[in-house]
Amino acid sequence: MMREIFNYNVNNIENNFNFIVKGVSTVLNPKNNSIIFLNKSDLDLLKNLKEIKESIIFLKNGLVAKKLESENIVRYVDNPRLEFAKLLNFLSKNIKKNTTFKFNQSGYYHGENITIGENVIIEPFVRLGNNIKIGNNTIIKSGVIIEDNVIIGENCYIRENSIIGGEDFGIETDTDGSTVRIPHFGGVKIGNNVEIGAGSTVCSGTIEETIVEDYVKVDYSVNVGHNTKIGRGTLICAGALIGGSSILGSNVFVGMNASIKSKMLIGNNAVVGMGSIICTHINDGEIFTNEMADKLENVKIIRNLKQKILKRKKNG
């Protein structure tokens, strides 16, 4: 179900149409009455839009979608993602958003539409945005910021000064060199029994949710980018960087200070070693280690063999 973000009559920008757009959706999961962009000249992806009605669609120059033009506003442009961002920024100016935070007697601040389960502990100096749901027995430590449109499951532990649902680095550059920030409306969905380490960030999805599944453990100072999905039981060690729109399977291990490029697929039970830089997909069960880590491991093996030889000589 698409979240309603705005209620805008397109007749204000296109006299030949008179319908309402209410939100945003992706080309992989398109919805009626939404704003959509396709940044590739991909006919297979274009087919996903064949049933879409009463929407604003940005397509890359070179594509042709005559059947869509009768019931949608279709714009053919050089950079659909840029035009999508410009329109969202324009519409965002008219969104009525609560910016007033109320003070709770427990010492934290909160916006509107907050649902808090039983036995939840929220320490002082926490700030909760709007449209937040926190499950039973969850602990939110001091200094945490939870932005709008975030769901946190049961038995979770969100440690000090972490940020859940903040905007990621979504930027497009216009032809004149100016930059346009892409608004993030997707929010974050965190499952049950999840831990988020101190100083870590789980960024909001741009259109759909960033997802952290059950039993995921995130160490200190980790960054999880927008639109990312972290599979059940995955462990992410301190200092790791997970690029936006990446998908990590179940029971993945990510070592300290590893960096995973945006849009990577990491298979179930895969291992990403300490300090590794991942710029390619990793299959189920594969182990990827940093070259220097390999050398250090070899040093340890050689050192142990040397000690064994010396011990034999001493005893012999």
N, C-alpha and C positions, 0 to 999 in steps of 0.2 A: 504494500500500500504506500502510495506517495504521500509524503508529509506536505501539508498545505503551508506554503511560505508567504505567498502574496495572493492577491485577488485583483488581477489587472486586466482591464478590457483592452484588447489589442487594437480596437478602433481608434485609440489615441495615437497610434503610430502607423496604422494602415487602414485607410478609409474603406477598402473593399471587403474587410472582414469585421465581424462583430461577435467575438467569443472571448471567454475568460481563460487566462493561464494562471495556474495556481501553484506551480512548483517546478522542479527540475527533475530530469530522468536521464538515464544513460541509453546509448544505442543498443546495449546488450539487454537492457530491461526497460524498454520505452513505455511511457504512459501517455494517455490522452491529456490534453490541457496542460502540457508541460513545455519546457524549453530544452531542446536537445541539440547536440552538435556531433558531427562525424568528421574527424580530423584527417581521415585517410580516404583515398580514392578506392574504396573497397566495396564492390558490388554485393558481396555476400552479407556484409554488415548492413548495407542499405536495405536489403530485403527485410531486415527486422522491423523496418518502419512502415511496411506496406499497409498495416491496419490502423495506423495512427491518425487521429483526427484532432482538429482544433488545437494545434500546437505551433510553436515557432521552431523551425528547424534550420540550422546552419550546416550547409554542405560545402565541401571543397570544390572549387572551380574545376570543371571537367566532368563532374557527375551530372546526370540528368535524371530528374524524378518528377516527370510531368503528372503522374497520377496523384502524387502527394499535394500538388499545387492547388487543386480544387478545394481542399478542405483544411489546408494549413498555410501558414506564411513560410515560404521556403526562400532562404537567402543563399546564393552561391557566392562564396568569398574565398580569398586566398588563405586566410587563417581562421577557420571556424571556431577554434578554441578562444582566440582573441576576441572575436565578435560576441561570442557567448559570454565572456567575462565582462565586456563593456555593457551589455544589456543587463546582466545581473547587478552590476554596480549601479546602474541607472534605477532599476526597480527597487534595489535595497534602500534607496533614500526614502521610499514611501512605506517601508515596513514599520508598523507600530510595534516597537520592541520595548519591553520593560527594562529600564536602566536603574531602577531604584532597588536597593538591597535592604532587606529588613534584618534587624539584629535579633538573634535568638538568645535567650537567657543562658544558654550553654556556652556562649562566646563566639559563635560563628555567624556569618551573614548569608542570606539566601534571597533568591529571586522568587518568581511565581511558578505555580504548578509543580510543587515539590512533593514527592511521595517517599516517605522513609519507613522502612520495615521495623520489625521488633528487635530489640536488643542491639540497636545500632549505636555506635559510639562515634560522635563527631567532635573532635577536639577544638579548642579555641583557635581563632585566626584562620579558620577555613572559610572559603567563599564558594557558594553554590550558585550557579546561574539559573536559567529558566528551563522548565521541562526536564527535571531530573528525577530519576527513580533509583533508590538505593535499597537493596535486598536485606533480609534479616541477617543479624549477627556480623555485619560488616563494620570494619574500623577505618575511620578516616582520620589520619594524623594531622597535627598542627601544620598550618602553612599551605595545605593542599588547595589548588584552584580547580574546580570542576565547572567547565563552561556549559553552554546551552546544549540541550538535546543529548544527554548522556544517560545510559542505563548501566548500573552496576549491580551484579548479581549478589547472591548470598555468600556469607563466610569469606568475604574478600578483605584484603589488608592493603590499604593505599597509604604508603609511607610519606614522611615529611616532604613538603615543598615540591611534590610532583604536580604536573599539570595534565588534566584529562580533558580533551576536547578543544584544545587551542588550535588556531589556524596554522597550517603548514606553509611552506615556502612555495605557494602556487603563483607564479608570476609569468605574464606574457609581455613581450616587448613589441610596441607599435612601430610602424614604419618611420616615424619621426624620432625614434629612440626613447620615447617615454615608456614607462612601465605601467602595467595594469595588474592589480592584484585580483585573484579569483576568489570570490566569497566562498566560504565553506558552510554548507547547510546540512551535511550528512550526519554529523554527530558521531558518537562512539557507543558501542555495545560491548560490555565486559561480562563474561559468564560468571559461573560460581567458582568459589575456592581459588580465586586469582590473587596474586600478590604483585603490586607495582612498587618498585624500589624508590628510595628517596631521590629527589632531583630528576626523576624520569619524566618523559613526555609521551603521551599517546595522543596523536593529532586527530582532529576531526576529519571525517570523510568529506570530500567536496560535494558529492551528490548523494551517494549512499554511505552507510555507516562504515567506519573502521571497526573491525571485529577482533576481539580477544576472547578465545574460547575457554572453556572450563579447565582448571588446574594449570593454567599458564603461570610461570614464575618469571618475573622481570626484575633484574638486579638494579643496582644504583646507576644513575646517570645514563640511562638508555633512551634513545629516541626512536619511536615507532611512527613512521610517516603516514600521511593521509591515505585512505582507501586500502590500507593494508589489512590482511587477514592472518592472524596468528592461530595455528591449530592447537587442539587440545593437548595438554601436557607438555608443551614446548618450554624449554628453559633458555633464557637469554641472560648472559652474564654482563657484568658491569662495563659501561662504556661502549656497548655495541650500538651501531647505527643501522636501522632498517629503513631502506628507501621506500618512498610512497608507491602504492599499488602493487607491492610485493605480496606473494602468498607463501606462507610457511606452513607446511603440513603438520601432522600430529607428531608429538614426541621428538621434535627437532632439538638439537643442542647447538647453541650459538655461543662461542667462546668470547672472552674479554676483548674489547676493542675491535671486534670484527666489524666490517662494513659491507652491507649488502646493497647493491645498486637498485634503483627503482625498477619496478616491473619484473623482478626476478621470481622464479618459481623454485621453491626449495621443497623437495619431496619428503614424505613421511620417514621418520627415523634417521634423517640425514644429520651429519655432524659438520659444523663450520668451525674450524679451529681458531684459536686465539690469534688475533691480528690479521686474519684472512681478509682479502678484498674480493668480493664475489661480483663478477661481471657476466656470469653465464648461469643458466639454469642448472640445478643439481637434482639428480634423480633420487628415487627412494633408496634409503640405506647407504648412499654414497658418503664418503669422508673427504672433506676438502681442508687441507692444512696450509698455512702460510709457509713459504719456502724457508724463511729463517727459522720457523718453528721446527721444520724438518731437520735443518742443520743442527739445531740445538739438541734435538732428540738423538741424532747420530753421535753428537759429542758425548752425550750421556752413555750411549751404548759402548762407544770406544773406551770411555773412562772406566766403565764397569769391567770390561774385558781386561784392561790393563791392570786393574786392581786384583782380578782373579789370577792373572799370570804372575804378578809379583808375589801374591800370597803362596802360590804353588812353589815358586823358586825358594821362598823363605822356608817353607816346610820341607822342601826336597833337598 
